[in-house]
Amino acid sequence: TAEIGAGWMEGRGAALERLDAEQLAWADLVIPLDVHTRQRCPALPPTARLKVWDLPELPPEETEAEIRRRLSGMLGGLRMLSRVDGK
């Protein structure tokens, strides 16, 4: 999914088992993919926003397509806001 926001934002994925405060320190937005992951997530830095995407159980290829759809929508909204703020 890194190519979706290429040149405009930096996205990183991490398995919860390897997620720690140092990895979260750079984050502006953290998106756990289900409520259970959020409950096990380490404390976020004060500058990070949280958005939980409670994804339904889908086959892997459909899960990836759903994540891409949500990311594309989110990035489109952020780009629109950046144009409005740039005026």
N, C-alpha and C positions, 0 to 999 in steps of 0.2 A: 504493500500500500504506500510505500515511500514515494513512488512516482506520481501519485495523485496530487500531492502538494508541492512537488519539486520546484525549486526556485522561489517558493513563496513561504514555506514553512518547513520545519524539521519534525518528522514524526519518528518515534521509537516505540518498539514493542518489547515487552519483557514478560517472562513467565513469573508468576507470583512468587514461586519458590526462590527466585534469584533477585527479587525486587527489594531494594533497601533505600535508606534515606539519601545516600549519595546519588543513586540513580534518579531519585525523584527531585533532587535539588534544582535541576535545570528546567523542570516542567512548569508550564503555564496552565496546562489542561491535562487532567488524568481521566481516562475513560475505561473503567472496569467493564467487562462485557457481560457481567451478571451480578446480581445482588450478593451472592455468596462470596464472590471474589472481593467485592467492596468491603465486606465484613472482615476479611482477612488481610486487607491492604494495610501497609504501614502508615503511620501518620504522614500527612501531606505537609509540604512547606506552606507557610502562610500566604505565599504568592500564587499558589496553585488553585485552580478551580476544579471541581469534580462534576462529572456527568456520567451516570451509570446507564449503560445500554443493556437492558435485560433482554438478550437475544433469545429467541425461541430455539428449541432443539431442531436443528436442520442438518442434512448431510453436509460434509465439509465444503463442497463446491458452492452450495447455496449459502452457507454461512459467510464465505468469502465475498460472494456477490452482495449479500445484505450489508456487510461491513463497508464495502466500496460504495454502495448506494448512500449509506448514512454519512460517510466521510465526504462524499461529493456534495451532498446537501449542506453539511456543516461548513465546508470550505467556501461554497458559493455564498452563503450568508455572511461569513467573515470577510470575504472579498468585497461584498456589497457594502458592509459597514466601513471598511477601510476607505472606500471611495467617498462615502458620505463624510467621514471624518477628515478626509484630505481636502475638502473644499474650503 
